[in-house]
């Protein structure tokens, strides 16, 4: 799976720039996955040269594919209409992103609290069920003891 041409791909990008980081975040790609490695660096990190060479080709193809994905996202960001208002468009977008992340975190927190409530309720129900079973077992044992006593008394009365 060789990549024949990488002419359309900018491999000299600054992966630490805010725009690239935003693109990576939107695409779900770790910036470190886009870092270019030479074959020698890749082999040194793997150890086994024969396996590393085969894996390098696959890894490089995947890296190029991810890079294309992130670059297409970057083009969308660059082409998007840029409105500069008094409050600042970038500030509003960041504020909205922070609000969404906060809402998501709050939702996860509420879900966690609800799951803890459910676990507590289940635990209490199991405890009650075990207490009922224990009580039934004691009643059965007492009834069996009473029946045994009645049986013994009947045998004594017959022999007497």
Secondary structure, DSSP 8 states (H G I E B T S, - for coil): ------TTS-TT--TTSHHHHHHHHHHT--GGGG----HHHHHHHH--HHHHHHHHHHHHHHHHHHHHHHHHHHHHHHHS-----SS-HHHHHHHHHHHHHHHHHHHHHHHHHHHHHHHHHHHHHHHHHHHHHHHHHHHHHHHHHHHHHHHHHHHHHHH-
